[in-house]
Amino acid sequence: MEVRSEILNQKIRYEQSGIKDILEEIRFLTLNYLVGPLMGLSICLLEALGRIKFIHFERFPIWEEKLIIVSNHPSLLDPFILTLMGFPWMNFPWVFSGKWKQFRFSFQWFKELQDEFRLPKKLIPANVPDKRNYYDPFYMKIFNGINIPVERNGNAQNNLNTVKALENILNNGGRVLIFPEGTRTFKAIQRCAPKSRDGAELGKLKEGVALLALNSGAKVLPIWVEGTDKIYPNNLRNLRAFPRLWHKVTIKIGCPFKVQSDTRQEATLEITRALLNLEDEED
């Protein structure tokens, strides 16, 4: 009787595992080949309509692996725009994959293509959302295969685990997108906040991004965002409010670099200077 019960339990676990695998495949296809490209193309459309202006987009290393993208954080829109700005051009295998030339109606072809474009190997940057607000909610589950959550008020061990998870992504050729102020800029700015020559303020950067750059040896790509807080103001209480698309967004892209410092403190200052110098650049 016990043997029969164990066999039955194994069968149930096997069936549940099969269902889970199928759901994961559906999520992969939906996110990678439907939601992502459509949202990425919407960024291109907004650029064509003059709502978004990219400055020095030629600096954006579309195909470079092992990259840490850092940016200031004026609005809740920033993670979506910066994640998607290179998405369309990296996400159509029938354009960029040599395997498309080998097209044949077989599952083996699909598996080969899927392995080539699987999320951990792709160049979609992993985001670092706040666990409670932007990772755990049910409507964010579709992105769970990409993002690494962080507990905003978590202990040192939790933060270290997040850094290690991000480091693992980089060491496997992936990318990460980090807002090193730790929150939106208007919250991070303090009395002695660093400023650019033009007077733009930046919150004091957390040292986690510097630690990640030092440990992984990955290049850092600085990006400066302006105007997203006008489209989606930070004082809106209703997060479902319609974006004010008549405002414009400017995104400056810097040159990728490797930190030259030896300590977290010095590397943090180096990244801070890169961001502020980028803001000072002429359009």
Secondary structure by P-SEA (a helix, b strand, c coil): caaaaaaaaaaaaaaaaaaaaaaaaaaaaaacccaaaaaaaaaaaaaaaccccccccccccccccbbbbbbbbcccaaaaaaacccccccccccccccccccccccaaaaaaaaaaacccccccbbbbccccccccccccccccccbbbbcccccaaaaaaaaaaaaaaaaacbbbbbccccccccccccccccccccccccccccaaaaaaaaaccbbbbbbbbcccccccccccccccccccccbbbbbbbbbbbccccccaaaaaaaaaaaaaaaaaccc
